[in-house]
């Protein structure tokens, strides 16, 4: 019934205990690992930034890069949401919209570099 709000910084273990209406009780330990995230930095790729903005967002954002690049957008479970191809045909940028709230990743691979950039979508 009761709600408890905590604001951990870094890593913290919490012990959660509860008792139901029949008198049965149980205890669990919850490990919380947090980091301050007010925004996500652009990722440098082949000495040119991959720009993702705004991030965090409300389900709509833009991706831009100075040269041709193939990317994939996946959700937190690693499921493919869509392929993204930045090229001369779209002026090396793409507008993404209608994403449900959650954590997503832009994943790319180049000549000698691989990267994954986190995208945060809120309500």
Secondary structure as GFF3:
##gff-version 3
##sequence-region A 1 123
A	DSSP	beta_strand	11	19	.	.	.	ID=ss1
A	DSSP	beta_strand	25	33	.	.	.	ID=ss2
A	DSSP	beta_strand	43	45	.	.	.	ID=ss3
A	DSSP	beta_strand	48	53	.	.	.	ID=ss4
A	DSSP	beta_strand	61	64	.	.	.	ID=ss5
A	DSSP	beta_strand	69	75	.	.	.	ID=ss6
A	DSSP	beta_strand	80	86	.	.	.	ID=ss7
A	DSSP	three_ten_helix	88	90	.	.	.	ID=ss8
A	DSSP	beta_strand	93	96	.	.	.	ID=ss9
A	DSSP	beta_strand	102	109	.	.	.	ID=ss10
A	DSSP	beta_strand	114	121	.	.	.	ID=ss11
###
